[in-house]
Every structure is written in C-alpha cells, then in structure tokens.
C-alpha cells in the first residue's frame, strides 16, 4: 500500500519490526490511552462548560454523547478501513484527526462547534483501539503474545479510571479547554512514532468495492443505539418519544444492515466471522466484562463523591490502587502464561471469582467507610479484571485466520464498548429504582411509634437548638435532617446492591466458557491457518 503520509523511517523486514516491538507497543498503547481518556475526561468539566457556553445540562451532554457515538460507529469498520488505505496510513491519519480535533475542541467558543469537533475527534479516535490490538498481534511472536496484551491492557484499564481524576485536576488548576489541549503534545508524539515504527499488515486485503449502503445503515443503527443508551435515563427511557424513536430506528437499521452485509460481495463488516463459535461466545463475555469495568468506574466515584464528600482528586487516589494492581497483574500474566501451558479458561474463572469476591467486599461499604476500607477491595477488583483481560483476548481471536484479525478486533472492541454503555445506563436506572424502593422500606420503619425514630428526631432537634435555631423551628429542621439521613441511607443501600449485582453478572457468564476450546497463548490465527 502506497503511504498517504510520509514515513520518517521504514521498517522493512520482520527482524526490524521485532527489534522495534516495544516501541510499537508503546506507540499504539499511547494512542489508545488518549482515546479512552477522552471518553470520560470531560464529565467533570461539564458544569464549567455550561457556564462558559451558556448551555443547559441537556444540551452540553452532547459533548460526551457525540464523542462516544462517533467511536462506536467507527469501531466495527476499522478493520475494513485499515485494509482499504493501509494500516499504517489509517492509524496515523486517525491520530492526526484526533489531535487536530482536540485543538479545535479546546478553541471552541460555542456549544455547536464544540459538539461538532467532539464528533470529529471521536471519528479519529474510534479506530485506534482495534487497530492497535491487531498491530500488536502481528508484531509480537507467539511466545510474547501475553506480554503484548499486558502492555495494551494497561491503556484499556487505566484510561477510563484516570479520565475523571485528570479532568478534575486540569479543570480546577487551569480551565476546561485544557482537557483537550493536553492531547496535543501526546498526540504529536504518537503520530511521529506511528510514522516511524507502525508497520502495515502482512495480511490486509483491500476491498474492490465500497459498501456505502452498509456503512450508512451501520452508522444509523449503532449511532441511534448508543445515543439511546447515553440519554435513556435522563429522558426516562421509553416514556420519552425521543428514546422510542432511537430504539425503532436502531432496530430497523441493524436488521437491514445484517441483510445487506450477508448479501454484499465486499461487505464493510464481515459478519461471517460470527460463525466461529469461540469468537461469538467471547463477544458475550467481553460485553459483560465491559459492563463490569465501566459500571464500577462509573458507580464508585458517584458513591464516594455524593455520600462521602470526596473530591475528584481524592476519588482518583482511591481508585489508583486498583489501576496499579490491574497493570501489575497483566504484566505478570503476560510473562507467566507465555511459558506455562495452562488452559486460558482457568485464568478467566479465577479472575471472575476474584472480581466477584471484590464486589461482595464493595457491597459491605457504608456511609462511614474510608481509605482503609477501599484499599483491598479495589486491589482485588484490579487483579480480577487483569486476570480476565489477556486470556479472553486470546480466546476471542485465537482461532481467526490472520486476514480476519483486524475485523475481529474491531468487533470485539465494539462489543466491550457497548457493554460499558449498557452497564452504565443500566446502573443509573437501577440505582434510581433501588433508591426509591429502599427509601420506602426505611420509611416503613419510621413513625411516631418507633422509639428509635423518635430518639433520633429528638437528638436532631436538640442539635438545632444548640446551633441557635429557635425552638419553634427546630422541629421542622430536625425533620429535614432526618429526611436527608433517610435519603443518604437509601442511596447507600442502592450502591451496595449494585456492587453485588456486578459481581453476580460476571460469575453468571462462566458457563459460557464450556462452549470454548481449551486455549493457550499463541499467535491468533495459528489454529485457522493450520487447517
């Protein structure tokens, strides 16, 4: 493939590529980390954006929604695009588009321009993860496949965790445009390294025709689905005509897309890849893994910031041990499993059990919990997810032919992203419903005939009087305090339930492993190529 962008130096032989494998791994992981950081980094800056741009919360939410929707549209076609213009060309152009759009996001003076450039930024970043994964699978030899995924996994795991913390620190220390400007030096570095080191695929096959209809149907179907998930809770789900419209359009477009792709001679997404049972089962598991990862990243900060009063920076410090544990676990897994011939499914089982135990420990948190209570549950969460990530990647892509790795990687990462979106949307909905139910259960035990309730009310009334409140108003203020305590405890019970459900959901998926073959670390596609 003729390069669209100039190569600063060209890696010609497999020996040169192998010698530069860690630089290649650093390059693609850096690009993936930037993309994932921007999925969540803007969330803490939304109030500042509302003030600067004169927008409502509903309007400014599109700054996040537009980026994620653009991401999921590009993910499944990233393999096709990499084949069409060359993997190195596509990867470098994606970084360039992402970095250029980041500058214009920070420079936006209106909400409309900010949302537009966030969508462009999402289109640029969407293909980076899948292309990065496919690049690593070809660059590293079979014995080092685990190591390559450990390096890549650091970006996948750490990115979503660091986003809110880094965004909060930058917004407080500087201003919200700097959450985008921070991408410029790192994006330029990633682009230069990509031009120097990222090789083209040896297996890429350029399509002879472009399936334009398929692309439009995919963009419409997946885009409406993601938008529905992003806005569902805010719009009260299917009581809203907007959400109903998204759902109907999404279902219709996806059905037509499947029909189009199965009939087209050169489909933009090769759905025949789903005939591989192991790959299809892995998609279900990675969907749940994405839900577990992104939901816990979403729910835990809400818990510590709303009930315990943590700042964004303190929240980041609380989740940091889990991120470090996840990274170290993946590093150990990558090294150990390369030399130990064990069934990969065993690691997934152990990881799910550790994650489930961690979520049980999370469900014991209270409104009085602190740093010491969080340390080991967060570490165990990181260890559990770290043990699952690498084996599941290899199980998913291990039987695919080399030419299908890029397409499979795009599909796999799209599924994890959608799992995360569904998990967050479901968490927000369940939290609200659990809170209402818990509040009702607590209020059933509070009445004038309850000695405990009356004692607490008297305590609050005395407290108000001690702080200078008139005796005539102290009773009303005491009732308000008691109502606030009820709301706080109802929220705590809801968080406890959610944490427990996260663990149960992943454990419930373990029987799916019986549908997979006994997997070991090897170059993906080796099994398929041998037949």
GISULBEL-V240528 format. One record per helix or strand. SS is the DSSP state (a for helix, b for strand). FROM is the first residue (numbers start at 1). LEN is the number of residues. If there is no record, write none. Layout:
SS&FROM&LEN  SS&FROM&LEN
This chain:
a&14&6  a&21&20  a&43&11  a&57&4  a&62&14  a&78&8  a&87&20  a&111&16  a&128&12  a&142&32  a&178&20  a&212&20  a&237&3  a&241&23  a&271&5  a&277&30  a&312&28  a&344&19  a&371&27  a&402&43  a&451&16  a&471&38  a&510&6  a&526&4
